[in-house]
Amino acid sequence: MTNSDVKTPRYGWALTGSGHFFKESLELMRELEPLDIFVSAAAEEVLNMYKQKLDQLPPGTRIFKDRTASAVPVGGFYQGVYHTLIMSPTSSNTIAKCVAGISDNLATNVYAQAGKTRVPSIVFACDNKPEDLTEAPRENMVKVYPRKIDLENTRKLGEFEYTTVVESIEELKQALMARRECLKSSSS
Ligand SMILES: Cc1cc2nc3c(=O)[nH]c(=O)nc-3n(C[C@H](O)[C@H](O)[C@H](O)COP(=O)(O)O)c2cc1C
């Protein structure tokens, strides 16, 4: 379906290759409508490893995989297709690239183009505390120790224009609720 055939403006959701709160992110995504999903190449692999599927999505949801060098689907940001970008979960790799202003794949491009078109982004940066527990593909919990550079990048991204960085699923739910309210009041 082309951008002129779908209901707009819509939510955009970028999935990256982080296993941290991957399943919970999919649950939240299923509640948003209308929606487009942008899947990084690593996220595609992680989906399989955690035995997850992009299913039970709202009707009309489009899924864009990272298949082009120029991130063709980002054109939608220039056509006013999106009112909000959510990126969750966000790997430390994608956070680092975004902080450096790099946009060399689908996930980093949607974040960069959202910023350049003044579309607000909500980013769940998973590496936000010095010690954490994360679920491995076999459902066992693993302890991780994000490095100083990871924590510093998360802090820096919070200073970017049109960006709200959240550090837990609870904060992500609150930010989504606030955004929904804001969209409702601006349309009434
Ligand atoms: C099972 C699995 C889980 C992973 N979980 C994380 C994670 O929680 N956080 C993270 O930063 N990277 C994680 N990675 C590594 C990323 O997938 C890797 O850095 C990848 O290059 C990220 O690409 P992307 O940022 O383009 O999606 C995980 C990799 C695998 C195989």
Ligand as a Chemical Component Dictionary entry (heavy atoms), coordinates in Angstrom:
data_LIG
# 
_chem_comp.id                   LIG 
_chem_comp.type                 NON-POLYMER 
_chem_comp.pdbx_formal_charge   0 
_chem_comp.three_letter_code    LIG 
# 
loop_
_chem_comp_atom.comp_id 
_chem_comp_atom.atom_id 
_chem_comp_atom.alt_atom_id 
_chem_comp_atom.type_symbol 
_chem_comp_atom.charge 
_chem_comp_atom.model_Cartn_x 
_chem_comp_atom.model_Cartn_y 
_chem_comp_atom.model_Cartn_z 
_chem_comp_atom.pdbx_ordinal 
LIG C1  C1  C 0 19.844 -12.532 21.094 1  
LIG C2  C2  C 0 20.436 -11.181 21.006 2  
LIG C3  C3  C 0 20.073 -10.192 21.910 3  
LIG C4  C4  C 0 20.665 -8.923  21.852 4  
LIG N1  N1  N 0 20.307 -8.006  22.774 5  
LIG C5  C5  C 0 20.882 -6.781  22.761 6  
LIG C6  C6  C 0 20.540 -5.838  23.770 7  
LIG O1  O1  O 0 19.728 -6.083  24.668 8  
LIG N2  N2  N 0 21.106 -4.605  23.692 9  
LIG C7  C7  C 0 21.994 -4.265  22.699 10 
LIG O2  O2  O 0 22.448 -3.141  22.675 11 
LIG N3  N3  N 0 22.348 -5.174  21.732 12 
LIG C8  C8  C 0 21.829 -6.418  21.748 13 
LIG N4  N4  N 0 22.176 -7.333  20.794 14 
LIG C9  C9  C 0 23.196 -6.971  19.779 15 
LIG C10 C10 C 0 22.594 -6.207  18.596 16 
LIG O3  O3  O 0 21.645 -7.019  17.908 17 
LIG C11 C11 C 0 23.722 -5.776  17.641 18 
LIG O4  O4  O 0 24.517 -4.785  18.262 19 
LIG C12 C12 C 0 23.231 -5.267  16.307 20 
LIG O5  O5  O 0 24.332 -4.906  15.509 21 
LIG C13 C13 C 0 22.290 -4.090  16.468 22 
LIG O6  O6  O 0 21.871 -3.650  15.191 23 
LIG P1  P1  P 0 20.784 -2.494  15.047 24 
LIG O7  O7  O 0 21.155 -1.450  16.055 25 
LIG O8  O8  O 0 20.982 -2.015  13.645 26 
LIG O9  O9  O 0 19.442 -3.086  15.238 27 
LIG C14 C14 C 0 21.617 -8.617  20.846 28 
LIG C15 C15 C 0 21.969 -9.616  19.920 29 
LIG C16 C16 C 0 21.414 -10.873 20.012 30 
LIG C17 C17 C 0 21.851 -11.934 19.027 31 
# 
loop_
_chem_comp_bond.comp_id 
_chem_comp_bond.atom_id_1 
_chem_comp_bond.atom_id_2 
_chem_comp_bond.value_order 
_chem_comp_bond.pdbx_ordinal 
LIG C1  C2  SING 1  
LIG C2  C3  SING 2  
LIG C2  C16 DOUB 3  
LIG C3  C4  DOUB 4  
LIG C4  N1  SING 5  
LIG C4  C14 SING 6  
LIG N1  C5  DOUB 7  
LIG C5  C6  SING 8  
LIG C5  C8  SING 9  
LIG C6  O1  DOUB 10 
LIG C6  N2  SING 11 
LIG N2  C7  SING 12 
LIG C7  O2  DOUB 13 
LIG C7  N3  SING 14 
LIG N3  C8  DOUB 15 
LIG C8  N4  SING 16 
LIG N4  C9  SING 17 
LIG N4  C14 SING 18 
LIG C9  C10 SING 19 
LIG C10 O3  SING 20 
LIG C10 C11 SING 21 
LIG C11 O4  SING 22 
LIG C11 C12 SING 23 
LIG C12 O5  SING 24 
LIG C12 C13 SING 25 
LIG C13 O6  SING 26 
LIG O6  P1  SING 27 
LIG P1  O7  DOUB 28 
LIG P1  O8  SING 29 
LIG P1  O9  SING 30 
LIG C14 C15 DOUB 31 
LIG C15 C16 SING 32 
LIG C16 C17 SING 33 
# 
